[in-house]
Amino acid sequence: MDSNVQEQLRDILSQGRWEGAISLLQGLKPEAAAEEFMVLSFDEQQNLFRHLPTEFAAKLAVHFPYYHL
């Protein structure tokens, strides 16, 4: 987890800039993006996930621990 990325992500989300947050996460490897995503509050995760492009959401979902059996 990169504290700089996390700070940028929180700042972008606080401004409601969904596309900026998505762009930041897409610039990371899927594993790293999922890790940064998981640090967000559950409400932030839900809101951001709703805005993700379907293909990118699928790439992240496989790295979320609550989707593993």
MODELLER restraints for C-alpha pairs under 7 A, 6 or more apart:
rsr = mdl.restraints
at = mdl.atoms
rsr.add(forms.Gaussian(group=physical.xy_distance, feature=features.Distance(at['CA:1:A'], at['CA:32:A']), mean=6.96, stdev=0.5))
rsr.add(forms.Gaussian(group=physical.xy_distance, feature=features.Distance(at['CA:1:A'], at['CA:35:A']), mean=6.40, stdev=0.5))
rsr.add(forms.Gaussian(group=physical.xy_distance, feature=features.Distance(at['CA:1:A'], at['CA:36:A']), mean=6.13, stdev=0.5))
rsr.add(forms.Gaussian(group=physical.xy_distance, feature=features.Distance(at['CA:6:A'], at['CA:36:A']), mean=6.29, stdev=0.5))
rsr.add(forms.Gaussian(group=physical.xy_distance, feature=features.Distance(at['CA:9:A'], at['CA:21:A']), mean=5.81, stdev=0.5))
rsr.add(forms.Gaussian(group=physical.xy_distance, feature=features.Distance(at['CA:12:A'], at['CA:20:A']), mean=6.48, stdev=0.5))
rsr.add(forms.Gaussian(group=physical.xy_distance, feature=features.Distance(at['CA:12:A'], at['CA:21:A']), mean=5.97, stdev=0.5))
rsr.add(forms.Gaussian(group=physical.xy_distance, feature=features.Distance(at['CA:13:A'], at['CA:21:A']), mean=6.47, stdev=0.5))
rsr.add(forms.Gaussian(group=physical.xy_distance, feature=features.Distance(at['CA:18:A'], at['CA:48:A']), mean=6.84, stdev=0.5))
rsr.add(forms.Gaussian(group=physical.xy_distance, feature=features.Distance(at['CA:18:A'], at['CA:51:A']), mean=6.78, stdev=0.5))
rsr.add(forms.Gaussian(group=physical.xy_distance, feature=features.Distance(at['CA:22:A'], at['CA:52:A']), mean=6.61, stdev=0.5))
rsr.add(forms.Gaussian(group=physical.xy_distance, feature=features.Distance(at['CA:25:A'], at['CA:33:A']), mean=5.12, stdev=0.5))
rsr.add(forms.Gaussian(group=physical.xy_distance, feature=features.Distance(at['CA:30:A'], at['CA:59:A']), mean=6.34, stdev=0.5))
rsr.add(forms.Gaussian(group=physical.xy_distance, feature=features.Distance(at['CA:30:A'], at['CA:60:A']), mean=5.75, stdev=0.5))
rsr.add(forms.Gaussian(group=physical.xy_distance, feature=features.Distance(at['CA:31:A'], at['CA:63:A']), mean=6.16, stdev=0.5))
rsr.add(forms.Gaussian(group=physical.xy_distance, feature=features.Distance(at['CA:34:A'], at['CA:60:A']), mean=5.45, stdev=0.5))
rsr.add(forms.Gaussian(group=physical.xy_distance, feature=features.Distance(at['CA:34:A'], at['CA:63:A']), mean=6.10, stdev=0.5))
rsr.add(forms.Gaussian(group=physical.xy_distance, feature=features.Distance(at['CA:34:A'], at['CA:64:A']), mean=6.54, stdev=0.5))
rsr.add(forms.Gaussian(group=physical.xy_distance, feature=features.Distance(at['CA:37:A'], at['CA:45:A']), mean=6.63, stdev=0.5))
rsr.add(forms.Gaussian(group=physical.xy_distance, feature=features.Distance(at['CA:49:A'], at['CA:57:A']), mean=6.89, stdev=0.5))
rsr.add(forms.Gaussian(group=physical.xy_distance, feature=features.Distance(at['CA:61:A'], at['CA:67:A']), mean=6.90, stdev=0.5))
